[in-house]
Amino acid sequence: MSNLEDIRFSSQTICKILLTAKLISKDQALDILKKEAMVKQILFKKNIQNKKNQVSIEKTANLISFIDVLLYLKIQRADQPIKSLDEDLIYKTLAAAWKVPYKKIDPLKLELNLVTGTISKSFAKKHLLLPLFIEEGKLIVATSDPFNFEAIKDVEMVSKLKVKPVVSAKSDIKKLINEFYGFRYSISAAEDLFSKQGLDIGNLERFVQLKPMDEQASTDQHIVNAVNHLFAYSFDQKASDIHIEPKRDICLVRMRIDGVLNTVYKLPKKLHAAVISRIKTLSGLDMAEKRRPQDGRIKIEKDKTEVEIRVSTIPVAFGEKVVMRIMDPEILFQDLESLGFSQKDFKKYKTLITRPFGIILLTGPTGSGKSTTLYSSLRMLSSPKVNITTIEDPIEMIHEEFNQIAVQPAINVTFSSVLRNILRQDPDIIMVGEIRDIETAQAAVQAALTGHLVFSTLHTNDSVSAVFRLLDLGIPSYLIHSSVNGIVAQRLVRKICPDCIQEFEMDAEELAGLGLKLNVKGLIRLKHGKGCVKCRNTGYKGRTGIYEILPYSDSLKGLTTKAAGLERLKEKALEEGLVLLRQNGIQKMLQGQTTYQEILRVTGD
């Protein structure tokens, strides 16, 4: 490091920049400088203990910067005392003082080949440089030290492009170098090995070639590493699904994050079958069967908790497509109050689920959060005094407090057959994964009538339609009257990012024209996310539920006939205080939790 760089990264200079930005006070600056030597000694000892390979003491000491000291001390911000100085804010403030653009790296927007094909891993690690993308003929390179002119010049020579440095957090750069280069190495090594065989990977079931054991292990290991990376990456991005899709020339990897699919990688097509085979091995599926859909599950440890991954394969035009649903216990088992119920709705729902018997139906499309509501409700009701039995297809998340049964149609273990038998198992609460046919509906009604609390799901768009769905299945109206407690329709909307939330005004008439009718006129103050480093510039972070809760009252029972019709039943429900999904969403929009675009997206016309 040159003298000029020493000054730029010195503790005094960084403190001065943070003071000017009013992020720390003078007293804090003096206290930090006083503790600097002590903290560096602590970090030095910690680094030496953590290093598996022996590194020189001098090198380890040089790796510890003043920014590491600030992060260790968890300094309280002077401008917002409830928050502490984080790495992104420190580098963003330094970048502004250095007059260099700051960039929070979004891994989903990086091109694997560009990142790893421009410079070597050793060069990237040594100088902490990460090529991001090409913009207006310039290569944008992330670095924590934009004054490393020699390294930047070397990148220009290798890439034959003008380099524009942007400042990014050091930990982000380190993490992405390890992830991208590690994944790239696994993919490249596996691709090379498969290329040498001269085989069409799509036809492995028709060609078997024995290889030496050491080569077999090597090949497998690269694919193992690549698949492990996909899982780790999906956990890191809080994805709910991983899609691996074969195309004509590539294998596309996409992940669903906050309900929206994002393309993550484009892999060489020749690796597709090898990746699929690895996933099939992990999930216990038949590797030779490529013509029929298959279902399986994988259990993976994540941060000392077990995560269930539901695997589904299906043959498509260019090979087998795999979708993996990530069943994270942190998401599936939550406090009911944190799911997004309003106080009034929560009170209604709690009344429904604490009755001694009857049916509670949850409705909504796939991905609307029904499983989370069901599991969270069952966990709230579970105790040593209660026997909870579930019938699922498949079991989404194993929980020790429930007796869970998996449906197996091949041996006639169906929802209806199991329901008839588990009544002899002395259950108090029964959860049926889905009511699909008349047999299951009849068995669920019978269970409710004999003193059991039954939870189940139906695929209808709203709560009122569920009653008529039961009529369509063939359940007589008098049995529906006697057994159903209530119906809950739900959807998931993305929440506005709290770090970049801002207010704006919109005319009520414009909202009404879009289908969001409010009982006011003139300008309304709403909120949206501007887009920031914390939300990958989407303006959204996390999701919450919107609900339509329909207690099945006596007056509604009187209208549950084919003759009365759906609209008459809906009118009566509204008279009794039913808040429709869209209205519930509008309430959340007015409270500043979500945007009008999200409400329109999930509630349709």
Salt bridges, closest charged atoms under 4 A:
ASP31 OD2 - LYS35 NZ 3.12
GLU36 OE2 - LYS40 NZ 3.53
ASP68 OD2 - LYS170 NZ 3.73
ASP79 OD2 - ARG77 NH2 2.84
ASP86 OD2 - LYS534 NZ 3.14
ASP88 OD2 - LYS104 NZ 3.10
ASP106 OD1 - ARG536 NE 3.53
GLU156 OE2 - LYS162 NZ 3.92
ASP172 OD2 - LYS104 NZ 2.66
GLU179 OE2 - LYS175 NZ 3.96
GLU205 OE2 - ARG206 NH1 3.41
GLU205 OE1 - LYS290 NZ 3.79
ASP236 OD2 - LYS175 NZ 2.56
ASP241 OD2 - ARG325 NE 2.58
GLU245 OE2 - HIS243 ND1 3.66
GLU245 OE1 - LYS247 NZ 3.42
GLU245 OE2 - ARG254 NH2 2.87
GLU245 OE2 - LYS321 NZ 3.77
GLU289 OE2 - ARG291 NE 3.49
GLU289 OE1 - ARG292 NH1 3.05
GLU306 OE1 - LYS299 NZ 3.30
GLU308 OE1 - ARG297 NE 3.08
GLU308 OE2 - LYS299 NZ 3.61
GLU320 OE1 - LYS280 NZ 2.88
ASP328 OD2 - LYS302 NZ 2.63
ASP335 OD1 - ARG379 NH2 4.00
ASP393 OD2 - ARG436 NH2 3.14
GLU396 OE2 - ARG310 NH1 2.94
GLU434 OE1 - ARG436 NE 3.27
GLU434 OE2 - HIS459 NE2 3.69
ASP462 OD2 - LYS570 NZ 3.82
ASP472 OD1 - LYS562 NZ 2.39
GLU503 OE1 - ARG525 NH2 2.64
GLU505 OE2 - ARG525 NH1 3.07
ASP554 OD1 - LYS557 NZ 3.93
GLU571 OE1 - ARG568 NH1 3.78
GLU575 OE1 - LYS572 NZ 3.63
GLU598 OE2 - ARG494 NH2 3.14
GLU598 OE2 - ARG601 NE 2.76
